Amino acid sequence: MISLVPSWANRYADYWDTIKERNLWLIKLRYGAVVMLTGFLISSKLILHLSFNKTQFAALILINLIILIYNLLLYRLSKFIKTIPGHFNPLHFSLLQMILDLTALGLIVYYTGSIETPLIMFFVFHMIIGSLILPGTVIYSIAGIIVFIINILIFSEYFLIIPHQPISGLLPNPLYTNIKFIAAYDVAFIFVMFVSVFLANKIANQLYKIEQQLIESLDKLNEAETEKQKYIIGIVHEIKTPLAAVHSYLDIVLKKFLGQLNSKVEERLNRARIRSSEAIDMINDVLKVSKLRLLDEIANDEVELSEVIVKIVKKQTINLRAKHIMLNFFDGRTFKKKIKGDKFLLEIAFSNLIGNAVKYVGTNGLIELDLVDNENEIEIEFADSGIGIPAEELDKIFMDFFRASNIKDRSYEGTGLGLSIVKQIIERHKGNIFVESPSKLALPGRPGASFKLKLPYIN
């Protein structure tokens, strides 16, 4: 397979989108050409008082029909073309279209008078379009082949090797036998062809070079982001070590292994322990976010989501009992199929959602987890009767470090990273997550929140 693809283009989706779009332009323009040629054949006699002999008319009708047929086939073929390196790709498709069009145009030019037909200038139009799509070496080669074939055609008619096919009534005197006209016309045609190719291809190359520079800049930015995330992980991990040590020492003191404590001292140490625990949680969240953004791939194991949810709920049993929270889990799935994904990451996501529900639902609250499905995806809803989320802040809830105003007012601790992590994990699994507030469990003064997420099943 001939390689027409710049080395940088294989990883640049926008480049291929542009080529595909231009291929569709050609298909749409071809329908216009069919209509124009049909209109030309009809109007030539009625309005312009031109006439064709039987051979010309039959040939032009047949060529027009062939253009329509191959255009329909090209449109169907365009839907199946992939951008796979080394295989038939959109650039090869562009070249195929150019070859078919130039062949059809060459036949139309011959049957409308060759050097005497104004339609010969459509070759220049095709060269300009081709210069915007195909590499320079290819389009210059095509231009050279066209000039060579047109010259063979013109001089074959001049030396009477092949019959001339004039449009009767177009010119008062034939020009195909006038060698001075042929020479002047030939020079002008060659000049216009190659200058048009040069200018259009130069503009296209400049645009592609700019695109290439943008890609290189994006690569450098991605590399810098990777290094930044690695740096963050290293620094934050170093910060976590002394904090964890302080937390352990506070545990030892509060468990009174070192002797009894004054009540005021114990109270302050308990506060210090809570703050150190919050700091460690914050560090863990930052580490999770950095690792998630750093990794390009996630595990692709078979996961039964109901098992993951049950496991997390069991871990929350003590908190649920302490706050007198009722948690109901309904598995209403029909197909009960597994999904493919990273079980560890999904546990983090579900644990964040359930943990938030437990934190914000309050004493004597209600939490409901529902699983429903269809053949293609599973939908999971995490609903609660808690403090809810202000309507004007729903679209910000998944942003890094964002915390709803009603949470701040009530002094709930947290980093504002949990839901951001959840969203990233779900999207890495090709799923979607949405939030609603009030929820279906809303009570007076307790609007609650409902998080709905969808994950695709194994195909």
Residue pairs with C-beta under 8 A, 6 or more apart in sequence:
1 86
1 87
1 88
1 92
2 92
3 86
4 89
4 91
4 92
4 95
4 134
4 135
4 138
5 85
5 89
5 91
6 15
6 135
6 208
6 212
8 212
8 215
8 216
9 15
9 16
10 83
10 85
11 215
12 211
12 215
14 211
15 208
15 211
16 83
16 89
16 90
19 90
19 91
19 94
19 133
20 78
20 81
20 90
22 94
22 129
22 132
22 133
23 78
23 90
23 93
23 94
23 97
23 133
24 78
25 129
26 94
26 97
26 101
26 129
27 71
27 74
27 75
27 78
27 97
30 67
30 71
30 74
30 101
31 68
31 71
33 67
34 64
34 67
34 68
34 71
37 60
37 63
37 64
37 67
37 108
38 64
41 52
41 57
41 60
41 61
41 64
44 50
44 51
44 52
44 167
45 51
48 169
49 169
50 167
50 168
50 169
50 170
51 167
51 168
51 169
52 60
52 167
52 168
53 165
53 168
55 111
55 165
56 111
56 112
56 165
56 167
59 107
59 111
60 108
60 111
60 112
63 104
63 107
63 108
63 111
66 104
67 104
70 100
74 93
74 96
74 97
74 100
77 93
78 93
81 88
81 89
81 90
81 93
82 89
83 89
83 90
91 133
91 134
94 130
94 133
94 134
95 134
95 138
98 126
98 130
98 134
98 142
101 126
102 123
102 126
102 142
102 146
105 119
105 122
105 123
105 126
106 146
106 149
106 150
106 153
108 119
109 117
109 119
109 120
109 123
109 150
109 153
110 153
110 165
111 165
112 119
112 165
112 167
113 164
113 165
113 166
113 167
113 170
113 176
114 120
114 153
114 154
114 157
114 164
114 165
114 176
115 154
115 157
115 175
115 176
115 181
115 182
115 185
116 166
116 167
116 170
116 171
116 174
116 175
116 176
117 167
117 170
120 150
120 189
123 146
123 150
123 193
124 192
124 193
124 196
127 139
127 142
127 143
127 146
127 193
127 196
127 197
127 200
128 196
128 197
128 200
130 139
130 142
130 197
131 139
131 196
131 197
131 200
131 201
131 204
132 200
132 203
132 204
133 204
134 142
136 201
136 205
139 197
139 201
140 194
140 197
140 201
143 193
143 194
143 197
146 193
147 189
147 190
147 193
150 189
151 186
153 162
154 176
154 182
154 186
155 182
156 162
157 163
157 164
157 176
158 176
158 177
158 179
158 182
164 174
164 176
166 174
166 176
175 181
175 182
176 182
225 293
226 294
229 290
229 291
229 293
229 294
230 294
232 286
232 290
233 287
233 290
233 291
233 294
236 283
236 286
236 287
236 290
237 287
239 283
240 280
240 283
240 284
240 287
243 276
243 279
243 280
243 283
244 280
246 276
247 273
247 276
247 277
247 280
250 269
250 272
250 273
250 276
251 273
252 258
253 261
253 269
254 261
254 266
254 269
254 270
254 273
261 269
278 413
281 415
282 415
282 417
285 415
285 417
285 418
285 421
286 415
286 417
288 348
288 417
288 421
289 400
289 417
289 420
289 421
289 424
292 345
292 421
292 424
292 425
292 428
293 424
298 341
298 342
298 345
298 428
298 429
299 341
299 342
299 343
299 344
299 345
300 340
300 341
300 342
301 340
301 341
301 342
301 343
302 338
302 339
302 340
302 458
303 338
303 339
303 340
303 341
303 342
303 343
303 346
304 338
305 338
305 339
305 346
305 371
305 378
305 380
305 455
306 331
306 336
306 371
308 343
308 346
308 347
308 350
309 329
309 350
309 354
309 369
309 371
309 380
310 329
311 347
312 347
312 350
312 351
312 354
313 327
313 329
313 354
313 369
315 351
316 327
316 354
316 355
316 358
319 325
319 358
320 326
320 327
320 358
323 358
323 361
323 362
323 363
323 364
323 365
324 363
324 364
325 358
325 361
325 363
325 364
325 365
325 366
325 367
326 365
326 366
326 367
327 366
327 367
327 368
327 369
328 366
328 367
328 368
328 369
329 368
329 369
330 368
330 369
330 370
330 371
331 371
332 370
332 371
332 372
333 371
333 372
333 373
333 378
334 373
334 374
335 373
335 374
335 375
335 457
336 373
337 373
337 378
337 457
337 458
338 457
338 458
339 378
339 429
339 455
339 456
339 457
339 458
340 458
341 429
341 455
342 425
342 428
342 429
345 425
345 428
345 429
346 425
346 429
348 421
348 422
348 425
349 421
349 422
349 425
349 426
352 418
352 419
352 421
352 422
353 382
353 422
353 451
354 367
354 369
354 382
355 418
356 418
356 419
357 367
357 382
357 384
357 386
357 449
358 367
359 412
359 414
360 384
360 386
360 387
360 407
360 412
360 449
361 367
361 384
361 385
361 386
361 448
362 386
362 387
362 446
365 384
365 385
365 386
365 446
366 384
366 385
366 441
367 382
367 383
367 384
367 385
367 441
368 381
368 383
368 384
368 440
368 441
369 380
369 381
369 382
369 383
370 380
370 381
370 383
371 378
371 379
371 380
372 378
372 379
373 379
373 457
375 457
376 456
376 457
377 431
377 454
377 455
377 456
377 457
378 454
378 455
378 457
379 452
379 453
379 454
380 452
380 453
380 454
380 455
381 450
381 451
381 452
382 450
382 451
382 452
383 439
383 440
383 441
383 448
383 449
383 450
383 451
384 439
384 441
384 448
384 449
384 450
385 439
385 441
385 442
385 443
385 446
385 448
386 446
386 448
386 449
387 406
387 407
387 410
387 446
387 447
388 406
388 437
388 438
388 439
388 442
388 446
388 447
388 448
388 449
389 397
389 404
389 406
389 435
389 437
389 449
390 404
390 405
390 406
390 437
391 437
393 402
393 404
393 405
394 435
394 436
394 437
396 402
397 404
397 419
397 435
398 419
398 420
398 422
398 423
398 433
398 435
399 420
400 416
400 417
400 420
401 415
401 416
401 417
401 420
402 416
402 420
403 414
403 416
407 414
422 433
422 451
423 433
426 432
426 433
426 453
426 455
427 433
429 455
429 456
430 455
430 456
431 453
431 454
431 455
431 456
432 453
432 454
433 451
433 452
433 453
433 454
434 451
434 452
434 453
435 449
435 450
435 451
435 452
436 449
436 450
436 452
437 447
437 448
437 449
437 450
438 447
438 448
438 449
439 447
439 448
439 449
439 450
440 448
440 450
441 448
441 450
442 448
